[in-house]
């Protein structure tokens, strides 16, 4: 999800679907400074302890920082 700063609002709109289906989420968290902290916390609040979080940065600086949220039930063992 890379929707130019509207990622948090999109997650809020998809909350019931996320709770029900536990999709793998890939979300850009570099558009707003607060997204780096608020988006993982928002997801965790929606689905308590059901996701593992990973952050990858694809360029130097703050740009191209991506949060991966992987449901524990879909992790390879």
N, CA, C and O atoms as a Tripos MOL2 file, in Angstrom:
@<TRIPOS>MOLECULE
protein
  308   307    77     0     0
PROTEIN
NO_CHARGES

@<TRIPOS>ATOM
      1 N           0.8640   -1.1610    0.0000 N.3       1 UNK1
      2 CA          0.0000    0.0000    0.0000 C.3       1 UNK1
      3 C           0.9140    1.2280    0.0000 C.2       1 UNK1
      4 O           1.6650    1.4560    0.9480 O.2       1 UNK1
      5 N           0.8420    1.9810   -1.0310 N.am      2 UNK2
      6 CA          1.5920    3.2330   -1.1360 C.3       2 UNK2
      7 C           0.6270    4.2700   -1.6900 C.2       2 UNK2
      8 O           0.5520    4.4850   -2.9000 O.2       2 UNK2
      9 N          -0.1110    4.9100   -0.7850 N.am      3 UNK3
     10 CA         -1.1540    5.8320   -1.2290 C.3       3 UNK3
     11 C          -0.9190    7.2420   -0.6900 C.2       3 UNK3
     12 O          -1.8370    7.9300   -0.2430 O.2       3 UNK3
     13 N           0.3480    7.6390   -0.7530 N.am      4 UNK4
     14 CA          0.7770    9.0230   -0.5390 C.3       4 UNK4
     15 C           0.2700    9.6650    0.7480 C.2       4 UNK4
     16 O          -0.2300   10.7900    0.7370 O.2       4 UNK4
     17 N           0.4040    8.9420    1.8500 N.am      5 UNK5
     18 CA          0.0600    9.5230    3.1380 C.3       5 UNK5
     19 C          -1.3110    9.1570    3.6640 C.2       5 UNK5
     20 O          -1.6610    9.5400    4.7810 O.2       5 UNK5
     21 N          -2.0960    8.4290    2.8920 N.am      6 UNK6
     22 CA         -3.4440    8.0410    3.3320 C.3       6 UNK6
     23 C          -3.4860    6.5940    3.8270 C.2       6 UNK6
     24 O          -4.5630    6.0090    3.9480 O.2       6 UNK6
     25 N          -2.3290    6.0250    4.1080 N.am      7 UNK7
     26 CA         -2.2620    4.6270    4.5270 C.3       7 UNK7
     27 C          -3.0380    4.3750    5.8230 C.2       7 UNK7
     28 O          -3.7570    3.3810    5.9280 O.2       7 UNK7
     29 N          -2.9020    5.2470    6.7880 N.am      8 UNK8
     30 CA         -3.5870    5.0640    8.0690 C.3       8 UNK8
     31 C          -5.1020    5.0700    7.8740 C.2       8 UNK8
     32 O          -5.8060    4.2300    8.4360 O.2       8 UNK8
     33 N          -5.5930    5.9960    7.0940 N.am      9 UNK9
     34 CA         -7.0330    6.0740    6.8420 C.3       9 UNK9
     35 C          -7.5270    4.8260    6.1020 C.2       9 UNK9
     36 O          -8.6210    4.3340    6.3760 O.2       9 UNK9
     37 N          -6.7260    4.3180    5.1720 N.am     10 UNK10
     38 CA         -7.1060    3.1030    4.4450 C.3      10 UNK10
     39 C          -7.1730    1.9080    5.3870 C.2      10 UNK10
     40 O          -8.0800    1.0820    5.2840 O.2      10 UNK10
     41 N          -6.2140    1.8150    6.3040 N.am     11 UNK11
     42 CA         -6.2380    0.7240    7.2810 C.3      11 UNK11
     43 C          -7.4710    0.8090    8.1700 C.2      11 UNK11
     44 O          -8.0970   -0.2090    8.4660 O.2      11 UNK11
     45 N          -7.8150    2.0020    8.5910 N.am     12 UNK12
     46 CA         -9.0170    2.1700    9.4130 C.3      12 UNK12
     47 C         -10.2600    1.7460    8.6390 C.2      12 UNK12
     48 O         -11.1590    1.1270    9.2070 O.2      12 UNK12
     49 N         -10.3180    2.0690    7.3640 N.am     13 UNK13
     50 CA        -11.4530    1.6750    6.5280 C.3      13 UNK13
     51 C         -11.5200    0.1760    6.2870 C.2      13 UNK13
     52 O         -12.5950   -0.3720    6.0460 O.2      13 UNK13
     53 N         -10.3650   -0.4890    6.3510 N.am     14 UNK14
     54 CA        -10.2990   -1.9290    6.0950 C.3      14 UNK14
     55 C         -10.2350   -2.7480    7.3840 C.2      14 UNK14
     56 O          -9.9650   -3.9480    7.3380 O.2      14 UNK14
     57 N         -10.4770   -2.1220    8.5170 N.am     15 UNK15
     58 CA        -10.2960   -2.7820    9.8070 C.3      15 UNK15
     59 C         -11.0460   -4.1090    9.9230 C.2      15 UNK15
     60 O         -10.4530   -5.1040   10.3400 O.2      15 UNK15
     61 N         -12.3010   -4.1520    9.5760 N.am     16 UNK16
     62 CA        -13.0800   -5.3910    9.7070 C.3      16 UNK16
     63 C         -12.5360   -6.4860    8.7980 C.2      16 UNK16
     64 O         -12.4850   -7.6490    9.1970 O.2      16 UNK16
     65 N         -12.1320   -6.1320    7.5920 N.am     17 UNK17
     66 CA        -11.5610   -7.1060    6.6700 C.3      17 UNK17
     67 C         -10.2330   -7.6350    7.2010 C.2      17 UNK17
     68 O          -9.9510   -8.8270    7.0790 O.2      17 UNK17
     69 N          -9.4160   -6.7650    7.7880 N.am     18 UNK18
     70 CA         -8.1330   -7.1820    8.3560 C.3      18 UNK18
     71 C          -8.3670   -8.1330    9.5330 C.2      18 UNK18
     72 O          -7.6980   -9.1610    9.6410 O.2      18 UNK18
     73 N          -9.2950   -7.8000   10.3990 N.am     19 UNK19
     74 CA         -9.6070   -8.6690   11.5410 C.3      19 UNK19
     75 C         -10.1010  -10.0370   11.0790 C.2      19 UNK19
     76 O          -9.7080  -11.0620   11.6350 O.2      19 UNK19
     77 N         -10.9500  -10.0520   10.0770 N.am     20 UNK20
     78 CA        -11.5830  -11.2890    9.6120 C.3      20 UNK20
     79 C         -10.6200  -12.1630    8.8000 C.2      20 UNK20
     80 O         -10.5710  -13.3770    9.0010 O.2      20 UNK20
     81 N          -9.8550  -11.5550    7.8840 N.am     21 UNK21
     82 CA         -9.0720  -12.3370    6.9190 C.3      21 UNK21
     83 C          -7.5830  -12.4260    7.2050 C.2      21 UNK21
     84 O          -6.9040  -13.2850    6.6420 O.2      21 UNK21
     85 N          -7.0530  -11.5540    8.0720 N.am     22 UNK22
     86 CA         -5.6320  -11.5300    8.4200 C.3      22 UNK22
     87 C          -4.7370  -11.5550    7.1720 C.2      22 UNK22
     88 O          -3.9250  -12.4670    7.0230 O.2      22 UNK22
     89 N          -4.8710  -10.5760    6.2800 N.am     23 UNK23
     90 CA         -4.0350  -10.5700    5.0680 C.3      23 UNK23
     91 C          -2.5960  -10.1780    5.3920 C.2      23 UNK23
     92 O          -2.3240   -9.5580    6.4200 O.2      23 UNK23
     93 N          -1.6900  -10.5440    4.5070 N.am     24 UNK24
     94 CA         -0.3290  -10.0310    4.5750 C.3      24 UNK24
     95 C          -0.4190   -8.5600    4.1730 C.2      24 UNK24
     96 O          -1.0640   -8.2250    3.1800 O.2      24 UNK24
     97 N           0.2230   -7.6860    4.9410 N.am     25 UNK25
     98 CA          0.1560   -6.2490    4.6690 C.3      25 UNK25
     99 C           1.5440   -5.7260    4.3280 C.2      25 UNK25
    100 O           2.5230   -6.0490    5.0000 O.2      25 UNK25
    101 N           1.6190   -4.9330    3.3000 N.am     26 UNK26
    102 CA          2.8450   -4.2480    2.9050 C.3      26 UNK26
    103 C           2.4750   -2.7770    2.7720 C.2      26 UNK26
    104 O           1.7100   -2.3960    1.8870 O.2      26 UNK26
    105 N           3.0320   -1.9480    3.6720 N.am     27 UNK27
    106 CA          2.5690   -0.5640    3.7810 C.3      27 UNK27
    107 C           3.7490    0.3970    3.8250 C.2      27 UNK27
    108 O           4.6700    0.2190    4.6230 O.2      27 UNK27
    109 N           3.7230    1.4010    2.9800 N.am     28 UNK28
    110 CA          4.7450    2.4430    3.0300 C.3      28 UNK28
    111 C           4.5070    3.3020    4.2700 C.2      28 UNK28
    112 O           3.3850    3.7310    4.5390 O.2      28 UNK28
    113 N           5.5870    3.5450    5.0190 N.am     29 UNK29
    114 CA          5.4560    4.3050    6.2700 C.3      29 UNK29
    115 C           6.3800    5.5170    6.2830 C.2      29 UNK29
    116 O           6.8150    5.9580    7.3460 O.2      29 UNK29
    117 N           6.6780    6.0540    5.1060 N.am     30 UNK30
    118 CA          7.6160    7.1830    5.0340 C.3      30 UNK30
    119 C           6.9720    8.5080    4.6600 C.2      30 UNK30
    120 O           7.6480    9.5360    4.6670 O.2      30 UNK30
    121 N           5.7140    8.5120    4.3430 N.am     31 UNK31
    122 CA          5.0810    9.7650    3.9210 C.3      31 UNK31
    123 C           4.9360   10.7660    5.0600 C.2      31 UNK31
    124 O           5.1050   11.9690    4.8630 O.2      31 UNK31
    125 N           4.6250   10.2670    6.2460 N.am     32 UNK32
    126 CA          4.4920   11.1200    7.4390 C.3      32 UNK32
    127 C           5.3640   10.5190    8.5300 C.2      32 UNK32
    128 O           5.3840    9.3010    8.7070 O.2      32 UNK32
    129 N           6.0820   11.3570    9.2610 N.am     33 UNK33
    130 CA          6.9680   10.8480   10.3140 C.3      33 UNK33
    131 C           6.2370    9.9730   11.3190 C.2      33 UNK33
    132 O           6.7610    8.9410   11.7390 O.2      33 UNK33
    133 N           5.0400   10.3700   11.7060 N.am     34 UNK34
    134 CA          4.2910    9.6240   12.7150 C.3      34 UNK34
    135 C           3.8530    8.2360   12.2370 C.2      34 UNK34
    136 O           3.5790    7.3570   13.0550 O.2      34 UNK34
    137 N           3.7850    8.0350   10.9110 N.am     35 UNK35
    138 CA          3.3770    6.7320   10.3870 C.3      35 UNK35
    139 C           4.3260    5.6180   10.8130 C.2      35 UNK35
    140 O           3.9020    4.4770   10.9970 O.2      35 UNK35
    141 N           5.5980    5.9390   10.9700 N.am     36 UNK36
    142 CA          6.5980    4.9440   11.3600 C.3      36 UNK36
    143 C           6.2000    4.2610   12.6720 C.2      36 UNK36
    144 O           6.4550    3.0700   12.8510 O.2      36 UNK36
    145 N           5.5850    4.9970   13.5740 N.am     37 UNK37
    146 CA          5.1680    4.4550   14.8640 C.3      37 UNK37
    147 C           3.6820    4.1230   14.9070 C.2      37 UNK37
    148 O           3.2840    3.0880   15.4420 O.2      37 UNK37
    149 N           2.8720    5.0010   14.3440 N.am     38 UNK38
    150 CA          1.4200    4.8600   14.4960 C.3      38 UNK38
    151 C           0.8300    3.7020   13.6950 C.2      38 UNK38
    152 O          -0.1010    3.0480   14.1650 O.2      38 UNK38
    153 N           1.3420    3.4400   12.5160 N.am     39 UNK39
    154 CA          0.7600    2.3740   11.6930 C.3      39 UNK39
    155 C           0.9860    0.9910   12.3040 C.2      39 UNK39
    156 O           0.0300    0.2200   12.3920 O.2      39 UNK39
    157 N           2.2030    0.6360   12.7310 N.am     40 UNK40
    158 CA          2.3330   -0.6780   13.3910 C.3      40 UNK40
    159 C           1.4830   -0.7800   14.6620 C.2      40 UNK40
    160 O           0.9040   -1.8310   14.9370 O.2      40 UNK40
    161 N           1.4080    0.2970   15.4270 N.am     41 UNK41
    162 CA          0.5890    0.2820   16.6370 C.3      41 UNK41
    163 C          -0.8890    0.1310   16.3030 C.2      41 UNK41
    164 O          -1.6150   -0.5600   17.0180 O.2      41 UNK41
    165 N          -1.3390    0.7620   15.2380 N.am     42 UNK42
    166 CA         -2.7340    0.6410   14.8150 C.3      42 UNK42
    167 C          -3.0660   -0.7970   14.4400 C.2      42 UNK42
    168 O          -4.1000   -1.3260   14.8480 O.2      42 UNK42
    169 N          -2.1960   -1.4260   13.6710 N.am     43 UNK43
    170 CA         -2.4280   -2.8170   13.2760 C.3      43 UNK43
    171 C          -2.4310   -3.7210   14.5130 C.2      43 UNK43
    172 O          -3.2920   -4.5900   14.6510 O.2      43 UNK43
    173 N          -1.4720   -3.5100   15.4000 N.am     44 UNK44
    174 CA         -1.4060   -4.3180   16.6260 C.3      44 UNK44
    175 C          -2.6670   -4.1450   17.4630 C.2      44 UNK44
    176 O          -3.1560   -5.1060   18.0560 O.2      44 UNK44
    177 N          -3.1860   -2.9420   17.5110 N.am     45 UNK45
    178 CA         -4.4100   -2.6840   18.2600 C.3      45 UNK45
    179 C          -5.6030   -3.4110   17.6410 C.2      45 UNK45
    180 O          -6.4890   -3.8770   18.3580 O.2      45 UNK45
    181 N          -5.6260   -3.5070   16.3120 N.am     46 UNK46
    182 CA         -6.7250   -4.1760   15.6170 C.3      46 UNK46
    183 C          -6.7210   -5.6810   15.8780 C.2      46 UNK46
    184 O          -7.7650   -6.2750   16.1460 O.2      46 UNK46
    185 N          -5.5480   -6.2860   15.7980 N.am     47 UNK47
    186 CA         -5.4330   -7.7490   15.8500 C.3      47 UNK47
    187 C          -4.3320   -8.1380   16.8370 C.2      47 UNK47
    188 O          -3.2470   -8.5550   16.4320 O.2      47 UNK47
    189 N          -4.6060   -8.0040   18.0810 N.am     48 UNK48
    190 CA         -3.6390   -8.2130   19.1630 C.3      48 UNK48
    191 C          -2.7660   -9.4520   18.9660 C.2      48 UNK48
    192 O          -3.2770  -10.5690   18.8880 O.2      48 UNK48
    193 N          -1.4850   -9.2580   18.8870 N.am     49 UNK49
    194 CA         -0.4660  -10.3170   18.8720 C.3      49 UNK49
    195 C          -0.6350  -11.3400   17.7500 C.2      49 UNK49
    196 O          -0.1810  -12.4770   17.8840 O.2      49 UNK49
    197 N          -1.2690  -10.9620   16.6650 N.am     50 UNK50
    198 CA         -1.4690  -11.9140   15.5730 C.3      50 UNK50
    199 C          -0.5740  -11.6390   14.3710 C.2      50 UNK50
    200 O          -0.6070  -12.3870   13.3940 O.2      50 UNK50
    201 N           0.2200  -10.5820   14.4310 N.am     51 UNK51
    202 CA          1.1010  -10.2250   13.3180 C.3      51 UNK51
    203 C           2.5410  -10.0860   13.7970 C.2      51 UNK51
    204 O           2.8050   -9.6480   14.9170 O.2      51 UNK51
    205 N           3.4550  -10.4680   12.9290 N.am     52 UNK52
    206 CA          4.8750  -10.1670   13.1200 C.3      52 UNK52
    207 C           5.1810   -8.9980   12.1920 C.2      52 UNK52
    208 O           4.6860   -8.9520   11.0660 O.2      52 UNK52
    209 N           5.9910   -8.0560   12.6580 N.am     53 UNK53
    210 CA          6.2830   -6.8520   11.8900 C.3      53 UNK53
    211 C           7.7460   -6.8250   11.4700 C.2      53 UNK53
    212 O           8.6420   -7.1900   12.2310 O.2      53 UNK53
    213 N           7.9590   -6.3820   10.2380 N.am     54 UNK54
    214 CA          9.3030   -6.2310    9.6930 C.3      54 UNK54
    215 C           9.3550   -4.8970    8.9650 C.2      54 UNK54
    216 O           8.3900   -4.5070    8.3080 O.2      54 UNK54
    217 N          10.4600   -4.2080    9.0770 N.am     55 UNK55
    218 CA         10.6240   -2.9350    8.3690 C.3      55 UNK55
    219 C          11.8430   -3.0450    7.4630 C.2      55 UNK55
    220 O          12.9040   -3.5060    7.8860 O.2      55 UNK55
    221 N          11.6850   -2.6250    6.2300 N.am     56 UNK56
    222 CA         12.7860   -2.6080    5.2670 C.3      56 UNK56
    223 C          12.8750   -1.2190    4.6620 C.2      56 UNK56
    224 O          11.8650   -0.5610    4.4120 O.2      56 UNK56
    225 N          14.0940   -0.7940    4.4370 N.am     57 UNK57
    226 CA         14.3280    0.5040    3.8150 C.3      57 UNK57
    227 C          15.0590    0.2590    2.5060 C.2      57 UNK57
    228 O          16.0880   -0.4160    2.4810 O.2      57 UNK57
    229 N          14.5320    0.8030    1.4240 N.am     58 UNK58
    230 CA         15.0500    0.5180    0.0980 C.3      58 UNK58
    231 C          15.8820    1.6500   -0.4870 C.2      58 UNK58
    232 O          16.3950    1.5250   -1.5990 O.2      58 UNK58
    233 N          16.0250    2.7510    0.2420 N.am     59 UNK59
    234 CA         16.8890    3.8630   -0.1600 C.3      59 UNK59
    235 C          17.4710    4.4860    1.0970 C.2      59 UNK59
    236 O          16.9610    4.2790    2.1990 O.2      59 UNK59
    237 N          18.5260    5.2380    0.9260 N.am     60 UNK60
    238 CA         19.0920    5.9690    2.0550 C.3      60 UNK60
    239 C          18.1500    7.0830    2.4660 C.2      60 UNK60
    240 O          17.4000    7.5980    1.6360 O.2      60 UNK60
    241 N          18.1780    7.4580    3.7200 N.am     61 UNK61
    242 CA         17.2700    8.4880    4.2240 C.3      61 UNK61
    243 C          15.9570    7.8620    4.6340 C.2      61 UNK61
    244 O          15.8670    6.6550    4.8560 O.2      61 UNK61
    245 N          14.9510    8.6890    4.7300 N.am     62 UNK62
    246 CA         13.6540    8.2210    5.2140 C.3      62 UNK62
    247 C          12.7790    7.6240    4.1130 C.2      62 UNK62
    248 O          11.8820    6.8350    4.4090 O.2      62 UNK62
    249 N          13.0180    7.9760    2.8690 N.am     63 UNK63
    250 CA         12.1110    7.5370    1.8000 C.3      63 UNK63
    251 C          12.2260    6.0380    1.5410 C.2      63 UNK63
    252 O          13.2390    5.4040    1.8360 O.2      63 UNK63
    253 N          11.1760    5.5130    0.9940 N.am     64 UNK64
    254 CA         11.0730    4.1000    0.6280 C.3      64 UNK64
    255 C          11.2220    3.1620    1.8230 C.2      64 UNK64
    256 O          11.8710    2.1210    1.7210 O.2      64 UNK64
    257 N          10.6280    3.5270    2.9400 N.am     65 UNK65
    258 CA         10.5950    2.6660    4.1170 C.3      65 UNK65
    259 C           9.2610    1.9290    4.1120 C.2      65 UNK65
    260 O           8.1960    2.5420    4.0330 O.2      65 UNK65
    261 N           9.3370    0.6000    4.1990 N.am     66 UNK66
    262 CA          8.1470   -0.2380    4.0520 C.3      66 UNK66
    263 C           7.9810   -1.1230    5.2850 C.2      66 UNK66
    264 O           8.9350   -1.7340    5.7650 O.2      66 UNK66
    265 N           6.7480   -1.1760    5.7840 N.am     67 UNK67
    266 CA          6.3810   -2.0580    6.8800 C.3      67 UNK67
    267 C           5.7310   -3.3040    6.2850 C.2      67 UNK67
    268 O           4.8100   -3.2130    5.4730 O.2      67 UNK67
    269 N           6.2230   -4.4570    6.6980 N.am     68 UNK68
    270 CA          5.6020   -5.7270    6.3350 C.3      68 UNK68
    271 C           4.9540   -6.2760    7.5900 C.2      68 UNK68
    272 O           5.6100   -6.3920    8.6260 O.2      68 UNK68
    273 N           3.6850   -6.6140    7.5150 N.am     69 UNK69
    274 CA          2.9620   -7.2180    8.6290 C.3      69 UNK69
    275 C           2.5120   -8.5970    8.1710 C.2      69 UNK69
    276 O           1.6710   -8.7370    7.2830 O.2      69 UNK69
    277 N           3.0910   -9.6030    8.7950 N.am     70 UNK70
    278 CA          2.8460  -10.9820    8.3960 C.3      70 UNK70
    279 C           2.0760  -11.6990    9.4960 C.2      70 UNK70
    280 O           2.5550  -11.7940   10.6250 O.2      70 UNK70
    281 N           0.8840  -12.2070    9.1770 N.am     71 UNK71
    282 CA          0.1170  -12.9370   10.1910 C.3      71 UNK71
    283 C           0.9070  -14.1280   10.6970 C.2      71 UNK71
    284 O           1.5050  -14.8590    9.9070 O.2      71 UNK71
    285 N           0.9160  -14.3310   12.0080 N.am     72 UNK72
    286 CA          1.6430  -15.4580   12.5960 C.3      72 UNK72
    287 C           1.1920  -16.7800   11.9920 C.2      72 UNK72
    288 O           2.0010  -17.6950   11.8370 O.2      72 UNK72
    289 N          -0.0750  -16.8950   11.6510 N.am     73 UNK73
    290 CA         -0.6150  -18.1410   11.0960 C.3      73 UNK73
    291 C          -0.0630  -18.4470    9.7090 C.2      73 UNK73
    292 O          -0.1770  -19.5810    9.2430 O.2      73 UNK73
    293 N           0.5310  -17.4630    9.0390 N.am     74 UNK74
    294 CA          1.0440  -17.6700    7.6820 C.3      74 UNK74
    295 C           2.5590  -17.7360    7.6270 C.2      74 UNK74
    296 O           3.1330  -17.8980    6.5500 O.2      74 UNK74
    297 N           3.2130  -17.6130    8.7710 N.am     75 UNK75
    298 CA          4.6770  -17.6860    8.7970 C.3      75 UNK75
    299 C           5.1320  -19.1210    8.5600 C.2      75 UNK75
    300 O           4.5260  -20.0700    9.0570 O.2      75 UNK75
    301 N           6.1990  -19.2610    7.7990 N.am     76 UNK76
    302 CA          6.7790  -20.5990    7.5770 C.3      76 UNK76
    303 C           7.5060  -21.0270    8.8380 C.2      76 UNK76
    304 O           8.1480  -20.2190    9.5090 O.2      76 UNK76
    305 N           7.3990  -22.2730    9.1380 N.am     77 UNK77
    306 CA          8.0590  -22.8080   10.3440 C.3      77 UNK77
    307 C           9.2610  -23.6380    9.9920 C.2      77 UNK77
    308 O           9.9310  -24.1630   10.8810 O.2      77 UNK77
@<TRIPOS>BOND
     1     1     2 1
     2     2     3 1
     3     3     4 2
     4     3     5 am
     5     5     6 1
     6     6     7 1
     7     7     8 2
     8     7     9 am
     9     9    10 1
    10    10    11 1
    11    11    12 2
    12    11    13 am
    13    13    14 1
    14    14    15 1
    15    15    16 2
    16    15    17 am
    17    17    18 1
    18    18    19 1
    19    19    20 2
    20    19    21 am
    21    21    22 1
    22    22    23 1
    23    23    24 2
    24    23    25 am
    25    25    26 1
    26    26    27 1
    27    27    28 2
    28    27    29 am
    29    29    30 1
    30    30    31 1
    31    31    32 2
    32    31    33 am
    33    33    34 1
    34    34    35 1
    35    35    36 2
    36    35    37 am
    37    37    38 1
    38    38    39 1
    39    39    40 2
    40    39    41 am
    41    41    42 1
    42    42    43 1
    43    43    44 2
    44    43    45 am
    45    45    46 1
    46    46    47 1
    47    47    48 2
    48    47    49 am
    49    49    50 1
    50    50    51 1
    51    51    52 2
    52    51    53 am
    53    53    54 1
    54    54    55 1
    55    55    56 2
    56    55    57 am
    57    57    58 1
    58    58    59 1
    59    59    60 2
    60    59    61 am
    61    61    62 1
    62    62    63 1
    63    63    64 2
    64    63    65 am
    65    65    66 1
    66    66    67 1
    67    67    68 2
    68    67    69 am
    69    69    70 1
    70    70    71 1
    71    71    72 2
    72    71    73 am
    73    73    74 1
    74    74    75 1
    75    75    76 2
    76    75    77 am
    77    77    78 1
    78    78    79 1
    79    79    80 2
    80    79    81 am
    81    81    82 1
    82    82    83 1
    83    83    84 2
    84    83    85 am
    85    85    86 1
    86    86    87 1
    87    87    88 2
    88    87    89 am
    89    89    90 1
    90    90    91 1
    91    91    92 2
    92    91    93 am
    93    93    94 1
    94    94    95 1
    95    95    96 2
    96    95    97 am
    97    97    98 1
    98    98    99 1
    99    99   100 2
   100    99   101 am
   101   101   102 1
   102   102   103 1
   103   103   104 2
   104   103   105 am
   105   105   106 1
   106   106   107 1
   107   107   108 2
   108   107   109 am
   109   109   110 1
   110   110   111 1
   111   111   112 2
   112   111   113 am
   113   113   114 1
   114   114   115 1
   115   115   116 2
   116   115   117 am
   117   117   118 1
   118   118   119 1
   119   119   120 2
   120   119   121 am
   121   121   122 1
   122   122   123 1
   123   123   124 2
   124   123   125 am
   125   125   126 1
   126   126   127 1
   127   127   128 2
   128   127   129 am
   129   129   130 1
   130   130   131 1
   131   131   132 2
   132   131   133 am
   133   133   134 1
   134   134   135 1
   135   135   136 2
   136   135   137 am
   137   137   138 1
   138   138   139 1
   139   139   140 2
   140   139   141 am
   141   141   142 1
   142   142   143 1
   143   143   144 2
   144   143   145 am
   145   145   146 1
   146   146   147 1
   147   147   148 2
   148   147   149 am
   149   149   150 1
   150   150   151 1
   151   151   152 2
   152   151   153 am
   153   153   154 1
   154   154   155 1
   155   155   156 2
   156   155   157 am
   157   157   158 1
   158   158   159 1
   159   159   160 2
   160   159   161 am
   161   161   162 1
   162   162   163 1
   163   163   164 2
   164   163   165 am
   165   165   166 1
   166   166   167 1
   167   167   168 2
   168   167   169 am
   169   169   170 1
   170   170   171 1
   171   171   172 2
   172   171   173 am
   173   173   174 1
   174   174   175 1
   175   175   176 2
   176   175   177 am
   177   177   178 1
   178   178   179 1
   179   179   180 2
   180   179   181 am
   181   181   182 1
   182   182   183 1
   183   183   184 2
   184   183   185 am
   185   185   186 1
   186   186   187 1
   187   187   188 2
   188   187   189 am
   189   189   190 1
   190   190   191 1
   191   191   192 2
   192   191   193 am
   193   193   194 1
   194   194   195 1
   195   195   196 2
   196   195   197 am
   197   197   198 1
   198   198   199 1
   199   199   200 2
   200   199   201 am
   201   201   202 1
   202   202   203 1
   203   203   204 2
   204   203   205 am
   205   205   206 1
   206   206   207 1
   207   207   208 2
   208   207   209 am
   209   209   210 1
   210   210   211 1
   211   211   212 2
   212   211   213 am
   213   213   214 1
   214   214   215 1
   215   215   216 2
   216   215   217 am
   217   217   218 1
   218   218   219 1
   219   219   220 2
   220   219   221 am
   221   221   222 1
   222   222   223 1
   223   223   224 2
   224   223   225 am
   225   225   226 1
   226   226   227 1
   227   227   228 2
   228   227   229 am
   229   229   230 1
   230   230   231 1
   231   231   232 2
   232   231   233 am
   233   233   234 1
   234   234   235 1
   235   235   236 2
   236   235   237 am
   237   237   238 1
   238   238   239 1
   239   239   240 2
   240   239   241 am
   241   241   242 1
   242   242   243 1
   243   243   244 2
   244   243   245 am
   245   245   246 1
   246   246   247 1
   247   247   248 2
   248   247   249 am
   249   249   250 1
   250   250   251 1
   251   251   252 2
   252   251   253 am
   253   253   254 1
   254   254   255 1
   255   255   256 2
   256   255   257 am
   257   257   258 1
   258   258   259 1
   259   259   260 2
   260   259   261 am
   261   261   262 1
   262   262   263 1
   263   263   264 2
   264   263   265 am
   265   265   266 1
   266   266   267 1
   267   267   268 2
   268   267   269 am
   269   269   270 1
   270   270   271 1
   271   271   272 2
   272   271   273 am
   273   273   274 1
   274   274   275 1
   275   275   276 2
   276   275   277 am
   277   277   278 1
   278   278   279 1
   279   279   280 2
   280   279   281 am
   281   281   282 1
   282   282   283 1
   283   283   284 2
   284   283   285 am
   285   285   286 1
   286   286   287 1
   287   287   288 2
   288   287   289 am
   289   289   290 1
   290   290   291 1
   291   291   292 2
   292   291   293 am
   293   293   294 1
   294   294   295 1
   295   295   296 2
   296   295   297 am
   297   297   298 1
   298   298   299 1
   299   299   300 2
   300   299   301 am
   301   301   302 1
   302   302   303 1
   303   303   304 2
   304   303   305 am
   305   305   306 1
   306   306   307 1
   307   307   308 2
@<TRIPOS>SUBSTRUCTURE
     1 UNK1         2 RESIDUE 1 A UNK
     2 UNK2         6 RESIDUE 1 A UNK
     3 UNK3        10 RESIDUE 1 A UNK
     4 UNK4        14 RESIDUE 1 A UNK
     5 UNK5        18 RESIDUE 1 A UNK
     6 UNK6        22 RESIDUE 1 A UNK
     7 UNK7        26 RESIDUE 1 A UNK
     8 UNK8        30 RESIDUE 1 A UNK
     9 UNK9        34 RESIDUE 1 A UNK
    10 UNK10       38 RESIDUE 1 A UNK
    11 UNK11       42 RESIDUE 1 A UNK
    12 UNK12       46 RESIDUE 1 A UNK
    13 UNK13       50 RESIDUE 1 A UNK
    14 UNK14       54 RESIDUE 1 A UNK
    15 UNK15       58 RESIDUE 1 A UNK
    16 UNK16       62 RESIDUE 1 A UNK
    17 UNK17       66 RESIDUE 1 A UNK
    18 UNK18       70 RESIDUE 1 A UNK
    19 UNK19       74 RESIDUE 1 A UNK
    20 UNK20       78 RESIDUE 1 A UNK
    21 UNK21       82 RESIDUE 1 A UNK
    22 UNK22       86 RESIDUE 1 A UNK
    23 UNK23       90 RESIDUE 1 A UNK
    24 UNK24       94 RESIDUE 1 A UNK
    25 UNK25       98 RESIDUE 1 A UNK
    26 UNK26      102 RESIDUE 1 A UNK
    27 UNK27      106 RESIDUE 1 A UNK
    28 UNK28      110 RESIDUE 1 A UNK
    29 UNK29      114 RESIDUE 1 A UNK
    30 UNK30      118 RESIDUE 1 A UNK
    31 UNK31      122 RESIDUE 1 A UNK
    32 UNK32      126 RESIDUE 1 A UNK
    33 UNK33      130 RESIDUE 1 A UNK
    34 UNK34      134 RESIDUE 1 A UNK
    35 UNK35      138 RESIDUE 1 A UNK
    36 UNK36      142 RESIDUE 1 A UNK
    37 UNK37      146 RESIDUE 1 A UNK
    38 UNK38      150 RESIDUE 1 A UNK
    39 UNK39      154 RESIDUE 1 A UNK
    40 UNK40      158 RESIDUE 1 A UNK
    41 UNK41      162 RESIDUE 1 A UNK
    42 UNK42      166 RESIDUE 1 A UNK
    43 UNK43      170 RESIDUE 1 A UNK
    44 UNK44      174 RESIDUE 1 A UNK
    45 UNK45      178 RESIDUE 1 A UNK
    46 UNK46      182 RESIDUE 1 A UNK
    47 UNK47      186 RESIDUE 1 A UNK
    48 UNK48      190 RESIDUE 1 A UNK
    49 UNK49      194 RESIDUE 1 A UNK
    50 UNK50      198 RESIDUE 1 A UNK
    51 UNK51      202 RESIDUE 1 A UNK
    52 UNK52      206 RESIDUE 1 A UNK
    53 UNK53      210 RESIDUE 1 A UNK
    54 UNK54      214 RESIDUE 1 A UNK
    55 UNK55      218 RESIDUE 1 A UNK
    56 UNK56      222 RESIDUE 1 A UNK
    57 UNK57      226 RESIDUE 1 A UNK
    58 UNK58      230 RESIDUE 1 A UNK
    59 UNK59      234 RESIDUE 1 A UNK
    60 UNK60      238 RESIDUE 1 A UNK
    61 UNK61      242 RESIDUE 1 A UNK
    62 UNK62      246 RESIDUE 1 A UNK
    63 UNK63      250 RESIDUE 1 A UNK
    64 UNK64      254 RESIDUE 1 A UNK
    65 UNK65      258 RESIDUE 1 A UNK
    66 UNK66      262 RESIDUE 1 A UNK
    67 UNK67      266 RESIDUE 1 A UNK
    68 UNK68      270 RESIDUE 1 A UNK
    69 UNK69      274 RESIDUE 1 A UNK
    70 UNK70      278 RESIDUE 1 A UNK
    71 UNK71      282 RESIDUE 1 A UNK
    72 UNK72      286 RESIDUE 1 A UNK
    73 UNK73      290 RESIDUE 1 A UNK
    74 UNK74      294 RESIDUE 1 A UNK
    75 UNK75      298 RESIDUE 1 A UNK
    76 UNK76      302 RESIDUE 1 A UNK
    77 UNK77      306 RESIDUE 1 A UNK
